[in-house]
């Protein structure tokens, strides 16, 4: 609900050109855990062997906690994707070569999933603005997941598509805001 109210406020402010030109802040209304749970419940309804909660726990067990220090670069624009990250705590910034900036401090926000799944090189540089904690799925673990548990890999790919859709919507909305550019992460 908070995300919906913020979106309404931004639309009203944009209509009257009252938005400041500041980095775009990501405030997804759905955490990755909620999205995974929703997809897992749909998958579980088609299978008698697993519950949605079991699928969610199974998928999240492939992630490992990583701590990053303020100023640490998590990846650079043009890098080959090596991981997908879920923000546990802290604040991150994505910036591309044009100077477009996107900040987030929202726990549960996922980064880098699309590049890891598609193999496309990173489209931005991701850096920790504060000390941060991330749940990380490495490229190696992703390959293992695809080979050993294709249902879970498909679940993660579905979550990635949901995030991509949310980001495209966010970018589309940001086009009505003067002097603000949003970038996909």
N, C-alpha and C positions, 0 to 999 in steps of 0.2 A: 504494500500500500504506500509506503514511504517513497518508493521509486516512482510510482504513478503520480503522486502529488508533486514531486520534484519535476517530473516531465511536464505536467500542466503549468507549473510556475514558469519553467523555462520557455514554454511556448508563448505564454502571455507576455513575458518580458521581451522575448524576441520580436513579437509583433510591434512593440512600441520602441524597439531599438534601445532597450535598457540593460542588455546583458554586457558585463565587462568582457574584454578580450583577455581571457585567461586560459590556461591549459584545460582541456576537457577532462572532467572527472568521470570515471566509470563508477556507477552505482547500480550494478545489476539488481533487479528485483528478486531474482532467483539465485540461490547459492548452488554451487556444483553438486552438493550433496542432495539438495531437493530435486534437481533435474535428474540426477542418477536414480534417485528413489522413484521418481515418476516413470522413467523409462523401464526401470527394473520391474516395477509392478506390472507394466504392460507386457513385458517379456514373460514374467512369471505366470500371468494368466493364460498364456499359450502353452505353458509347460507345467506338468504336474509335479516335476521333480524338485523345483526350486521356488522359494518364496522371493518376493521383491527385496526384502531385507537381506536375505542370504546373498542374492546377486550383488546388492550394493556393497555389502561387507567384502565379498570376494574381489570386486573391482578395486575398491579402495585399498585392499591389502597389497596391491602391486606398487603403491606409491610409498616413498621413503621421505622422512622429514629431513630438510636441509636448512641450515642457518646461513644467511648472507649478511655481510657487514654493510653499513652505510657507504655509499659510493661504489660498491662492487658491481661490476658489469656482469649480468647474468648471460646475455648474448649480445652480439653485435649484428647490425644490419649486414646481410649477405652471408652470415654464417650458415653452415649446414645445421638443420635442427637436430639437437641432441636430447631434448627433454620437453615435457609438458609440465607446467607448474600450476599449483593451486595455492593462492595466498592464504596463509594461516594468520599472520600478523605482520604489521609493518606497512610501508608505503613504497610503491614502485612507480617508475616513470618509463614510458615508451616514447621514443622520439625517432622520426625518420629523417632522411637527408634533406627534406624540404623545410625542416624545423617544426613540423606538426608535432604536438605533444599531447600525451594522454596520461593522466595520473590516476592511481587507484590506491585506496587503503581499505578496501572492502573485503573482509575475510570471505573465502569461498569463491572468489573470482578466479577463473581459469585463464592461463596464458600459454600460447605456443602450441595448442593442441592441433590447430589446422595444419601448421607447417610439419609437425611430426607425422601426422597421418598422410599428408599428400607428398611429403618429401621436398616441398618448395623451400627455398632458402628464406632466411629471416628477412622481413620487410622493415624492421626497425631495430633500434638498440634498446634493450631493457636494462635498467639500472635501479638499484635499491636506493631510495631517497633517505631511508632510515634503516636501522638494523631490521631484518625481516626473517620470518620463518616461512618456508614453502614446503608443501607436499609435492614431491617430484616423481614423475614416471620417466625413466631414461629410455633412449631409443632401443637399447638392448632389451630392457624389460618389455617394451612395446612389441618387439619382434617375438619374444618368448610368449607373450600373451596371445598374439595372433596365431602362433603355431599350436599352443597347448589349449587355449580356451577361446575359440573363435566367437562364441556367443558373447563373452565379456568384451572382446575386441570390438564387436559390432555395437555393443552398448556404448562403449567409449566414443566410437565414431558418431553415433547418434547424438550423444551429448555435445560433441564438437560441432556438429551441424546446427544444433540448437543455439550454441554460443555464437557461431558465425552469423546466424540469422538475427540474433539480438544485436550484434555489432553492426551489421548492415543497417538495421533500423536506426541505431544510434547515429551512425554516420549520415544517414538520410535526414534525420531530424536536425543534425548539426549544420546542415547546409542552409537552413533558414536563419541561423544565428550569424550576425555580421561579425567578421574578423575572428571567427573561431573555426579551427580545422580539427577534425577528428581522424584518427588513423586506426586501422585494424591492428590488433596485437597478435 
